[in-house]
Amino acid sequence: MFARVEVAIRPEFADPAATNFLRKAELAQPELRKKIRWARMLDVYWLEIPAAREEMIHAIGSIYWDRVLQWLFTGNLIPSAAGKSGNVQDLCEAAPNRPGEFWALERHFRPGVTDNVGRTALEAFEITLRRKFPEGRVASGNLLLIEGPGLTEDELAVLSREVFCNELIETWTVIPASELRKSDRFHQERIKRDIPKMLVRGSSDAERFDFAGMTDEQLMTLNQKRLWAFSKEELAVIREHFSQRGKAAPTDVEIEVIAQTWSEHCKHKIFDADIEYKDSSGEKNVPGSAIPHKIRSLFKSSITATTQELRQPWLLSVFEDNAGIVAFDEEDALCIKVETHNTPSALDPYGGALTGIVGVNRDILGCGLGARPIFNTDVFCVGPLDYSQTLPERLFHPRRILSGIRQGVEHGGNKSGIPTVNGALIIDERYLGKPLVYCGTGGIMPRTIAGRPCESKEVNVGDRVVMLGGRVGKDGIHGATFSSLALDQNSPQSAVQLGDPLTQKRMTDFLLVARDKGLYRALTDNGAGGLSSSVGEMARITNGARVDVSRAKPKYPGLKPYELMVSESQERMTLAVPSSDFDKFCALAAQFGVEVSDLGEFTETGKLEIFYGEEPVGSLDLKFLHQGGPKLKLSGEWKGLPVLTEIPASGKTPETLKSFSDDGIRCLLDLLGSPNIASKEWLIRQYDHEVQGTSVIKPLHTTGTVSGTGSSGPNDGAVLKPKYSSNLGVAVGCGINPKLSDHDPYLMAQSVVDEAVRNLLTVGAEYGKPESMLALVDNFCWPDPVGDSGKTAALVRACYGLRDACLELKAPLVSGKDSMKNDYRGKRGSKPLTISIPPTLLITGIGKVPDISLARSADFKTGGDTIYLLGGDSFGLRGSEFATRFRTDDAPQKLGQPDWALARKVYSWIGGGIGQEQGKLRSLHDVSDGGMLVAISESILARGLGAVIIIPGDKNIWEFSFGEGFHSFIATVSDWDVQAMEAEWKSLGVPFFKIGAVISQERLDVSFEEGVKHWSISTKQLRTAWQKAGYWE
């Protein structure tokens, strides 16, 4: 039976979805928004269920209808489920302006795009009617009712494209009032026509390519057409390999598998390249001047080599698995991974980010023998939210990007039962061409599982090759190769996937039980490259695998063999299951409602053999597949620090300030309201950081103020209590500072390592003891350095800045990821346009908190506490947030510089490695974006307190107040602990400056020039400035 169901919120209740649409319309098309007087959003379902009418009436009412809050419109199927008319006319009657001019916009997914709501609805029918419907279909969408005078169909089309619909994955229709009043859309034949249906006429035969008979130009043309992303050199190597093999021309399956395996996304060819590096700056004996001129793999020389030199017994698995694994205590291990999902998020912000977060969740589930995800992180880099110029073609407005990626991470993570505990938001116009979407996950697992070390990966010859979880579709085909190219007008729809967190949660719950029962030997996730990567990687353990891709459960019939092999459809894992345990494995999977596909077996033939039924469609030598690609060769030249006039403009001409007396307050307020410093509470509050009930220090500290109203301030990191039986905690923090890349990428990399470590220390992480666990993850996002000497040099300097900082702080890297093609090539109007992101490095860190009762937040606690600047005071205005907005002739334009000996001493004291008074710190907040006065302002916001600050007379006022640098904290100490604290600092050589006191009055007083001058501003003004730059402003 076919049916259409429209679900509406009753008119007496607010409609949040419609309100959200109107707000977005106001931002995107303010003049059109003025014409809209009323709107209501309906959920729509197209049903094809082989069941009797009476059964359908019962099921629809049970599944869709909340009789208190909702109306149902079903044509004549359930006429009593709405008002007197039983159709949308009942809603229109409630519009404030009658008779009114009504329209509707309708949307649903394109055929083949994952429809999570539709799939869940079909399952609900199966549960309600107590039988399976293998031929049943449910599609979901929305109907938006709009009333407003003078609206035209063309104007509504603009709203559909810019606000209501993403045309890459959705279709839309404008419906006039005359059509709305009719019941045609509820007729069986109309529903049969409207319901999206994927029609695939694929062949099970493998296509062959005569590489030997093609010229280089023909090969490159085919390469671009098929989106393989090979270089000329790689195509030549492939042609030579197959000609030497003396067999038939390669099949599409073989070439596609090689393409995924050799893609930049999977193979990291740039990080593994041979690089000739030249430093022509003339600078000697300065940081970064000792970088070698010949580099054989940045990854090996600057990343893995660093961790090898810092080898610790708590490092269980680093750069060998889907995530880094470290010991947490004697019983359990922690693992962490951070991924990027930039290009898919540029095309479909919601789907790209959702796929990113569920993908990195699977990295945790697939590392070692499988860990349980316990926290998520996200860091977004987007263009200005108030961007007002004409958008280049195929680009979304940064507001729409941010709204989609935030929702995608929240839906993928929080709906999987994982809290979002840490992150950052960076605004820069150069992220307009491609946003950066960093998704991170941490997990926990027993150190010994079924008698084996948790980090072990074992596969035996004869083990079954098993695909678990979701089904295979066309979504995600060429995701790996697509992400290895610049974003342009040829970017394909098929590369975009939509994850399903509910299916993945079900799979996760099953795997953790199967893990503890010892029912599988090894597992990995189906991410980039799909089965080609997961099976291809696991086959290296036994030196062979034989798979039949026709056994992989598809979403719909007709998929070609290569599509089954390389599709990146989500929620899938690949496992090695002993034949003796296979039946028990499948029985347990059935109990959890998880699908299993038995694809074949692991062998020792040295080949990845691929069949479709009995027909061989590919056979690849594993050594060639994983080691046969030619090595990339790059060259880079560093010419020294650029002159300030060469630094890319931030979109605002820096204002020249007169004096600290005249302009200090205005400068502070402007910085507090700047996009990269201002409150992110409007963003943070849309996440769940409490699910699982383990959060101790949260992204915000929120308290009641003196006036009785609630207020919040930022924390530097998060603390979780992952084990209910222990007071041990895990600290999570990050560091990112792309604006410093414009000056020196070497210093930028060092600054983000330092910031990540500082953020861990502020919330209570241990540091400086032999057993102290503090581990870092690196994520490089770069504009394409191939053929660009300057970008290559920047990458080299960043890698060695990272290495040197990690060695100095004895902080090993345990995992990482790079994304090297973050460029947009398209047009603005008729003019060609290229937009490259600033070189960006994110460092994420985890550390052990020995006792969560001693975890710290950043807010000042009570009046009378003494305020200290603890640590370094070598601040600089160059490369600071201040310098993007202001300039002054009264301060030098220098960069802050690290002092690593000082850092180790300060960090060891804070982290408990030396001294014993650190537990008496009342608050601790790192000095970062905006400088010291911004950090103090952030610390007084939540509790309605104030501060009196005295700027030392021997310091440059501007630099000391707003400069940025390394190793610096704002600390408070209670009056009765001051003497003991200062005595310990002096005895240990920990630098400190007493700069003021916390006061109970809500104001910030700043005195300077030996106390001769001062200014004062209310805490309320500071809070207003900090909170003003939210999403909607």
ZAGU-162223 format. One record per residue (C-alpha): x, y, z; residue in one letter. Coordinates in steps of 0.001 Angstrom, whole numbers, plus 500000, padded with zeros to 6 digits. Example, Ala and Ser with C-alpha at 12.3 -4.5 7.8 and 13.67 -1.06 7.14 Angstrom:
BEGIN
512300495500507800a 513670498940507140s 
//
This chain:
BEGIN
500000500000500000m 501149503522499207f 500479506372501638a 501620509921502315r 501777511217505888v 502220514887506820e 502977515591510486v 502341519121511779a 502750520715515176i 499316521920516293r 498871525662515677p 498576526537519367e 502194525429519902f 505410527069518732a 507125525574515685d 510925525664516269p 511783524326512799a 509795527084511106a 511336529694513408t 514785528398512515n 513994528700508805f 512763532280509243l 515900533283511132r 518135531796508446k 516056533528505774a 516524536810507612e 520284536376507478l 520485535124503901a 517725537176502235q 516562539952504600p 514303541637502017e 512507538401501198l 512166537624504888r 510244540861505381k 507555539553503035k 506950536380505059i 504342536865507778r 503882533239508884w 505449529816508400a 504944526232509619r 507190523229508985m 505675519763508439l 507462516426508341d 506435514375505283v 506694510618504739y 506109508669501528w 505261505038502346l 505288501851500319e 504400499114502782i 502816495797501691p 500157495785504405a 496368496063504643a 494682499434505019r 493508498690508571e 497022497692509604e 498458500847508068m 495969503095509858i 496939501526513182h 500693501671512453a 500688505253511185i 498806506434514257g 501177504560516569s 504370505732514884i 503699509315513820y 500904510795515891w 501343512519519242d 497702513465519855r 498593516262522271v 501137518074520130l 500504517051516537q 498077516857513662w 498303514252510905l 497296514873507293f 496889511624505351t 494308512413502725g 491282510313503647n 493251507607505425l 492899509006508966i 490481511959508612p 490082512481512364s 493781513160512935a 493588516927512370a 491152519832512582g 487767520148510959k 489075519950507369s 491575517176507949g 494202518821505737n 496709521696505663v 493810524124505400q 493419523605509172d 496894525061509677l 496341527898507224c 493217528907509128e 495465529606512117a 497652532072510214a 497360535609511643p 496573537232508286n 493476535966506511r 492581535168503820p 496326535353503180g 498597534408500274e 499926530902500834f 502726528886499266w 504566525708500166a 508089524437499627l 508658520689499595e 511974518847499793r 513256515299500010h 516528513479499445f 517670512613495959r 517550508917495049p 520522507065496515g 521213509538499323v 521043507926502755t 517706508685504427d 518190507854508106n 514727508966509167v 513093506950506395g 515099503852507261r 514207504175510942t 510534504665510060a 510537501466508002l 511994499623510982e 509247501116513155a 506612499650510810f 508317496255511031e 508269496426514821i 504669497658514985t 503300495143512466l 505544492315513729r 507041491241510403r 509808492233508016k 509174494236504856f 512191493534502619p 510437495236499696e 509060498113501790g 510206501690501379r 509839504877503421v 511187508258502324a 511224511362504509s 511109515060503681g 509521518366504683n 506693520635503612l 507118524297504550l 503951526400504558l 504540530124503989i 502150533082503990e 503131536516502756g 501905539179500325p 503677539647497037g 505845536547497154l 506688535162493726t 507698531718492587e 511136533035491605d 511665534496495077e 510640531227496702l 513090529420494437a 515847531654495803v 514843530781499377l 514765527092498454s 518299527135497089r 519904529405499677e 518101528415502881v 515750525463502588f 517592522905500501c 521064521619499611n 520658520815495927e 523609518439495980l 521630515893497998i 518039517199498001e 515347518172495500t 512726520856496087w 509405521973494649t 507444525214494948v 503715524522495463i 501117527293494980p 498049527580497189a 495774526167494493s 497733522902494494e 497865522784498294l 494072522708498533r 493884519637496321k 494344516122497597s 496214514850494536d 499455514371496446r 497755511682498599f 496664509538495652h 498292506136495313q 499652506678491816e 501035510097492752r 502821508687495809i 504180505828493716k 505623508428491343r 506898510789494045d 508668508342496337i 512419508479495581p 513665505306493985k 517227504394493125m 517375502871489654l 520793501377488968v 521514499473485793r 525025498405486615g 526742495355485156s 528488492691487188s 531196492582484514d 534478494344485161a 535518496917482579e 539047496632481216r 541365499487480232f 544046499077477602d 546710501156479374f 549427499804477080a 547623501120474013g 546955504614475371m 549109507707475035t 550035509739478113d 547421512331477186e 544712509706476796q 545625508234480149l 545423511638481861m 542055512333480242t 540714508988481468l 542276509649484876n 540426512962485231q 537165511555483925k 537197508614486347r 538403510792489276l 541381508544490031w 543651511449491044a 546812509787489695f 549858511774488651s 551523511201485273k 554336509357487017e 551891507057488813e 550042506232485611l 553347505342483973a 554245503012486857v 550833501319486682i 551112500845482928r 554565499329483319e 553420497041486136h 550540495533484189f 552568495187481001s 555261493280482935q 552587491101484490r 551914489781481021g 548220489377481656k 545080491034480415a 544573494771480624a 543759495977484170p 540133495989485245t 538252498959486649d 538241497128489997v 542030496912490050e 542582500523489008i 539997501815491480e 541588499887494345v 545018501261493436i 543562504775493156a 542106504659496665q 545237503091498152t 547568505582496472w 545399508629497058s 546868511520498983e 544106511020501533h 545188507423502264c 548872507296501320k 549953510751502568h 552339511120499652k 553278514700500453i 554311513812504001f 556321510887502613d 557961512870499788a 561649513497499193d 562105517218499808i 564932519573498923e 564733522398501477y 566596525670501164k 566860528426503755d 567840531637501985s 566883533938504874s 570479534393505998g 569428533840509607e 571888531850511692k 571549530250515111n 567848531047515346v 564994528571515885p 564394526632512702g 567792527352511158s 569005523776511743a 566398522089509511i 568167519627507165p 568386520453503472h 567519516950502300k 564474515340503874i 563402511778503227r 559799511747504476s 558612514485506784l 556425511905508498f 559339509686509430k 561863512425510209s 559709514875512150s 556711512916513432i 557469509255514170t 561141509945514889a 560082512412517581t 558011509811519396t 560751507213519031q 563122509554520835e 560529510076523580l 559644506412523996r 557732505821527226q 556410502574528761p 552872503977528669w 552981504273524860l 551213501081523767l 550577501736520057s 551555504824518070v 551113505468514313f 550383501789513693e 546610501669514032d 543446503702513564n 544252505655516745a 547036506135519267g 546806503923522359i 548318504836525757v 548128503268529194a 545751505023531577f 546345502853534639d 547215499218535316e 543812498042534099e 542755500288531214d 544114502091528178a 543022505291526461l 543025505898522737c 542615509093520727i 542251510115517094k 541374513353515295v 540261513373511646e 539371516068509128t 536375516090506789h 536857519321504910n 535887518815501282t 532689516828501936p 531665519488504466s 532138522205501858a 529646520396499586l 527189519262502254d 528008520813505633p 525631518644507653y 526382515342505937g 530111515986505690g 530499516754509378a 528181513950510482l 530210511491508431t 533394512934509909g 532369512415513513i 530891508934513090v 534006508026511084g 536408509021513836v 534158507233516348n 534775504088514264r 538516504762514348d 538303504376518122i 536076501335517837l 538527499851515316g 541820500493517113c 543480497570518864g 540785495091519765l 538167497819519983g 537612500694522414a 534450502338523740r 534188506008522697p 533932508287525763i 534311511808524374f 534268513835521171n 535979517084520219t 535421519431517307d 537325522375515884v 535875524429513033f 537615526974510792c 535185528985508664v 534883532288506836g 533482535452508470p 529925534943509658l 529063538483508546d 530503537984505046y 528586540296502701s 530336540028499324q 529115537963496391t 529880534320497055l 532075532438494582p 530244529730492648e 529239526557494484r 530191527964497886l 527831528284500836f 527772531293503130h 529936530711506241p 526843530957508462r 525226528107506563r 528462526126506688i 528779526574510447l 525128525775511122s 525386522551509119g 528711521274510439i 527734521978514035r 524478520096513621q 526252517239511852g 528783516771514651v 526075517013517294e 523768514530515560h 526544512082514774g 528200512225518186g 525634513099520833n 522977510862519262k 525500508023519480s 525686508682523235g 529079510415523210i 529623513832524872p 531236516768523057t 533684518184525599v 536259520370523859n 536789522389520699g 537439525755519082a 536107528055516379l 538456530015514100i 537239532744511762i 539333533804508746d 538231534864505275e 540596532364503686r 538435529515505004y 535664530741502716l 536893528440499925g 537061525353502092k 536092525084505758p 538168522931508071l 536205520396510103v 538308518609512712y 536493515771514494c 538143513958517389g 537244511039519632t 538757509437522701g 538034505954523976g 538821503491526736i 539350499723526774m 540787497086529121p 544513496585528660r 543925492834528443t 540970491507526431i 540173487802526165a 543738487070527236g 545356489342524632r 546961492803524887p 544376495401523896c 546621496874521192e 547202493591519359s 546190493003515737k 546313489358514679e 544911487665511600v 545378483994510739n 545220482364507360v 541698481002506933g 540005483650509085d 536806484926507529r 536754488399505975v 533584489880507480v 531865493183506708m 529677494362509566l 527059497091509990g 525634499283507245g 525023498395503624r 526931499456500517v 525626502162498177g 526849504644495620k 527296507297498315d 530938507852499132g 532387506448495921i 535687508231495185h 535670509894498590g 539384509252499103a 540474510417495648t 538016513327495710f 539476514543499029s 542912514420497401s 541937517138494904l 541127520831495094a 537454521771495345l 536132522808491934d 533042522693489725q 533604518999488965n 533337517862492580s 530901514910492475p 527694514250494357q 528664510614494863s 531585511571497110a 529180512793499799v 527805510382502404q 525325510702505244l 526185508765508363g 523635506964510504d 524552507266514207p 521790504904515355l 523001502044513158t 526551502740514316q 525516502750517987k 523893499365517526r 527049498069515846m 529216499541518617t 527209497850521367d 527466494528519549f 531205494774518928l 532060495532522551l 530231492371523621v 531792490296520815a 535199491713521769r 534916490590525378d 533792487135524232k 536834486867521949g 534706486232518845l 537000488092516425y 540729488377516022r 541128491858514500a 539048494705513123l 539306498021511344t 536831500559510054d 535581500991506502n 536544504606505979g 538301506155503005a 538453503668500164g 535878501325501712g 536663497620501437l 539635498316499182s 541447499978502087s 540193497943505031s 540666494515503447v 543808495643501650g 545404496764504922e 544381493722506971m 545547491407504167a 549117492595504814r 549092490742508140i 548684487306506498t 549991488427503095n 546782487811501207g 542991487867501014a 540295486540498719r 536913488307498696v 533665488003496785d 532129491471496618v 528781490065495451s 528286488923499051r 528435492484500388a 524890493509501294k 523880496444499045p 521396499252499707k 519863498566496297y 520617496203493406p 522732497033490379g 526028498162491931l 529124497409489897k 531926495297491388p 534277498275491725y 531527500309493422e 531026497567496002l 534781497554496609m 535490501272496990v 532203502754498269s 532582504602501553e 529001504066502709s 529043504536506448q 528678502441509620e 530767499530508365r 533664497632509895m 535839494850508498t 536806492019510821l 538870488854510874a 536660486185512451v 537972482682513144p 535967480107511185s 535301478219514399s 533612481278515947d 531778482501512865f 528384480972513719d 528500482332517280k 529538485727515900f 526579485803513510c 524125484654516184a 525205487430518527l 525004489987515704a 521430488913515005a 520513489535518653q 521700493149518264f 520051493593514862g 523404494041513118v 523923492728509582e 526889490514508691v 528376489904505218s 530812487003504895d 533045488149502023l 535785485526501927g 538954484578503742e 542449485756504518f 545167483902502608t 548936483901502188e 549098484179498398t 550665487642498405g 547639488943496505k 544349490706497052l 542026488559494938e 538605490009494137i 535665488055492727f 532094488792491782y 530470485424492364g 532607482930490493e 534024485562488151e 537479487031488981p 537377490828488635v 540724491779490132g 544012490422491394s 546592492753492857l 550049492061494179d 550039493373497766l 553628494553497588k 552863496622494500f 549582497854495969l 551206499186499131h 554771499932498062q 554721500254494274g 553879503927493900g 556608506369492833p 557885508687495515k 556857512320495243l 559652514890494987k 559212518454496269l 561350521519496815s 560865524377499229g 562595527650499953e 562282529739503130w 563080533392502523k 562691534591506100g 560045536509507968l 557806538499505617p 557641542248506041v 554475543314507811l 552987544864504670t 553059541399503040e 550859539811505719i 547389538938504302p 544753541457505300a 542118540334507798s 539423542313506020g 539765545267508389k 542440547961508185t 544233548091511557p 543402551234513477e 546259553312514899t 545824553803518631l 546905556945520448k 547554556139524090s 546710553445526602f 544832556012528663s 542607557015525760d 542243553734523899d 542943550902526349g 539303550301527292i 538087550489523702r 540819548098522592c 539921545585525306l 536203545706524478l 536897545336520762d 539116542301521349l 536578540672523655l 533951541040520921g 536182539870518074s 535034536608516431p 538046534551517501n 537811535609521167i 534138536329521824a 531903533891523699s 531094530620521943k 528348529812524441e 525756530113521652w 527615527275519909l 528579525182522930i 525069525087524392r 523836523276521271q 525927520222522226y 525521517661524972d 528662517485527093h 526948515571529924e 525864512317528235v 527566509292529880q 527744511368533091g 531547511587533239t 532200515302532611s 533997517022535492v 535366520222533930i 533131521304531073k 533671523745528183p 532069526542530232l 532077527344533935h 528638528660534837t 527601530119538161t 525059532473539650g 526219536071539900t 525705538445542798v 522532539678541107s 521217536106540992g 521353535673537203t 523419532925535619g 526564533702533646s 529349531729532011s 533010531949531183g 535375529743529189p 537526526902530443n 540783525955528715d 540187522226528596g 537920519439529784a 538244516783532467v 536365513482532464l 536116510654534999k 536110507637532662p 535964504999535421k 533272505087538071y 535510503070540392s 538441505502540293s 539075509199540882n 541592509268538045l 540610511696535322g 541567512403531745v 542197515979530606a 541447517007527022v 542682520196525350g 543843521611522042c 545954524341520434g 545462526140517111i 546884529453515875n 546780529813512059p 547366533584512063k 550960532965513174l 551559530957509969s 551610534247508086d 554792535144509964h 556642531879510628d 555102528385510400p 557925527061512589y 556877529337515429l 553205528645514704m 553710524919515232a 555595525525518457q 552889527842519726s 550080525309519203v 552033522553520967v 552619524920523860d 548981526012523926e 547683522438523933a 549974521502526829v 549041524679528741r 545362523924528317n 545840520439529767l 547804521806532710l 545254524482533565t 542548521901534277v 544779519600536331g 546833517287534089a 549929515748535601e 553333516704534155y 556989516234535010g 556912512887536811k 558463509755535270p 555010508167535026e 553197511290533775s 551099510497530723m 550650513408528312l 550144512589524642a 549533514735521563l 547811514294518189v 548811516385515159d 546456517396512345n 547918519349509433f 545585521138507024c 547548522825504242w 547080524526500917p 548455522312498150d 552281522483498374p 552930520505495184v 554685522846492767g 554721525694495300d 558104526271496916s 556790528647499570g 553996526359500771k 556375523405500816t 558873525369502906a 556083526379505276a 555148522721505712l 558762521742506398v 559174524487508978r 555923523594510691a 556906519928510919c 560251520730512477y 558736523351514769g 556370520641515946l 559216518189516417r 561408520605518384d 558561521693520683a 557557518101521431c 561149517137522222l 561586520156524478e 558403519415526423l 558884515639526269k 555374515292524853a 555164512403522345p 552895512357519328l 550700509251519201v 548465509768516175s 547684512276513471g 546274513063510070k 547031515460507258d 544853517112504617s 546944518643501863m 544587519910499148k 542678522674500880n 542211525003497950d 539200526256496049y 539405526864492316r 536347528380490730g 534849531717489778k 533328534792491334r 531021536017488635g 532951535488485412s 536430535877486943k 538570532846487853p 539309532662491572l 541606530589493779t 541251530620497560i 543812528804499697s 543475528294503427i 546222529581505747p 548568526759506784p 546797525330509822t 548000522868512453l 545742521583515222l 547294519864518223i 544980517880520468t 546240516563523790g 545210514197526531i 546739513946529978g 546137512117533232k 544533513963536135v 545657512103539293p 542640513220541331d 539547514805539784i 538777516559543077s 541794518761542329l 540718519620538781a 540660523376538146r 538460525819536273s 539516529196534887a 537149531474536824d 538214533628539748f 536582532280542910k 536301535002545533t 537228538576546380g 540554539041548130g 542457536389546173d 545804537513544762t 546289537506540977i 549606536410539447y 551054536245535977l 552749532870536228l 555456531798533794g 556711533648530733g 556244537346529999d 557996537504526631s 554926538712524777f 554803540079521257g 552181542036519340l 553216540726515943r 551023537818514917g 548549538559517712s 544805539109517613e 545583542718518558f 547647543163515388a 544730542086513172t 542706545036514451r 545087547696515798f 548565549123515575r 550514551424517855t 553774553302517537d 554380552846521264d 555292549151521117a 557784547079519087p 556438544751516392q 558050541543517581k 556974537919517821l 556654536189521156g 559382533589521589q 559516530350523591p 561891529634526479d 561693525881526815w 563842525588529953a 561478528020531656l 558488526121530284a 559633522785531684r 560131524298535117k 556775526091535183v 554886523123533742y 556554520667536111s 555460522793539049w 551866523149537816i 551721519451536907g 553031518245540262g 556463517129539068g 558147519491541518i 556875521395544552g 553809520674546633q 551729523853546787e 550094523674543341q 546949522142544771g 546239525478546468k 545756527365543194l 542219528770543210r 542082529203539427s 544347528902536407l 543784530291532901h 546287530371530056d 547182533626528310v 546488533192524612s 544388535088522038d 544075538724523055g 546692538622525775g 546745539129529515m 543866541578529991l 541556539433527865v 542446536386529984a 541682538303533191i 538400539574531768s 537340536010530878e 538104534912534450s 535831537478536145i 532744537041533952l 530993534065535511a 530864534940539203r 530165538642538917g 533552539573540390l 536117542179539453g 539858542719539558a 542418545389540308v 545420545053537983i 548743546876538229i 550883546817535089i 554581546822536061p 556330550087535193g 559212548335533429d 556899546661530906k 555605548039527632n 551939548690528399i 550495547520525077w 552701544456524809e 552151543364528409f 548389543894528196s 547563542526524750f 550642540699523480g 550711536947522939e 553478534449523549g 554353531235525318f 554194529568528749h 551976532159530473s 549077531753532906f 546810533897535030i 546649532292538489a 544833533207541694t 545843532260545217v 543912532809548441s 545320535426550772d 546309532875553409w 548331530801550913d 550268533668549299v 553317533508551544q 553874529763551184a 553188529883547446m 555626532686546714e 558274531046548866a 558017527813546892e 558115529633543566w 561260531500544614k 562992528374545887s 562252526473542663l 562985529362540288g 559419529513538939v 558923533049537540p 555869534966538753f 554560538520538834f 552029539706541387k 549789541873539230i 546687542482541316g 543793541128543309a 540273539832542860v 537587542176544190i 533932541553544955s 532835544658543039q 531907544048539394e 534590546115537670r 538093545866536212l 540534548549537413d 543835548839535532v 546619551117536751s 549825551828534844f 552798554177534585e 553793553429538176e 550209553847539335g 549952557435538124v 547242556590535591k 544404554157535596h 541087553330533995w 538093551325535107s 535334549426533341i 532402547445534689s 532283543672534471t 528865544065532861k 530421546007529962q 533088543336529546l 530452540602529556r 528284542447527041t 531239542859524687a 532269539205525053w 528779537884524414q 527856540099521473k 529481538282518569a 527239535221518465g 525936533310515471y 522950535525514884w 524653538913515108e 
//
